Amino acid sequence: MIKKFAGIVILVLFASFSALLSAEEKLTYETLSPAQPTTNPDKIEVIEFFWYGCPHCYSFEPSLAAWLKTKPKNVEFIRMPAVFSEQWGKHAKAYFVAEALGVVDAVHTDLFDAIQEKKQTLETEDELAKFFAAHGVKDADFRETYKSFMIDSKMRQAPTLAAKYGITGVPAIIVNGKYRTNGTLAGSQEKMIDVMNLLIKKESGGK
């Protein structure tokens, strides 16, 4: 009888302890070792690694876009196309060109839609020139940027960045050079936003 009672007490205590788990313990992420430097020490840096051809990135995009509209003022958000193959590299180049031309807001969602919904490849210079032209970019401006040294440098650096942050799949989020999360770690893509917010709060400390 005593053993049975003790067992019940243990179960109750365990249940109570589980109920008291903090949000941090319920939401999972990994700590980077070593931590990586950020571009602006006065801001909390959030990096999203993605690929336009990734259906998971595409389904995560609406949640991320909604978060961006209300993100804390002390957060600096950076998109980073991952490059794990030649095809990924072609789409990464499209993003880097959009970034250099200052048209990311105009083309980012449409690039996703074109590749995911309309099944367009958008891999060659001519295909991308036509796409960018439909978004108000002059053909000459696109081609000059596409072939520029700056874009070439970004493309040469891109493959090493994923390894630097331990990225093996996308979408993946890096917070302040210290933490990494993704849909698997967080439990779902929706919960990635919760983990991001938790880590931003953790890192904010006066920023």
Secondary structure as GFF3:
##gff-version 3
##sequence-region A 1 207
A	DSSP	alpha_helix	2	19	.	.	.	ID=ss1
A	DSSP	alpha_helix	23	26	.	.	.	ID=ss2
A	DSSP	beta_strand	30	31	.	.	.	ID=ss3
A	DSSP	beta_strand	44	50	.	.	.	ID=ss4
A	DSSP	alpha_helix	55	70	.	.	.	ID=ss5
A	DSSP	beta_strand	75	81	.	.	.	ID=ss6
A	DSSP	alpha_helix	86	101	.	.	.	ID=ss7
A	DSSP	alpha_helix	104	116	.	.	.	ID=ss8
A	DSSP	alpha_helix	125	133	.	.	.	ID=ss9
A	DSSP	alpha_helix	139	146	.	.	.	ID=ss10
A	DSSP	alpha_helix	149	164	.	.	.	ID=ss11
A	DSSP	beta_strand	172	175	.	.	.	ID=ss12
A	DSSP	beta_strand	179	182	.	.	.	ID=ss13
A	DSSP	alpha_helix	183	186	.	.	.	ID=ss14
A	DSSP	alpha_helix	189	204	.	.	.	ID=ss15
###
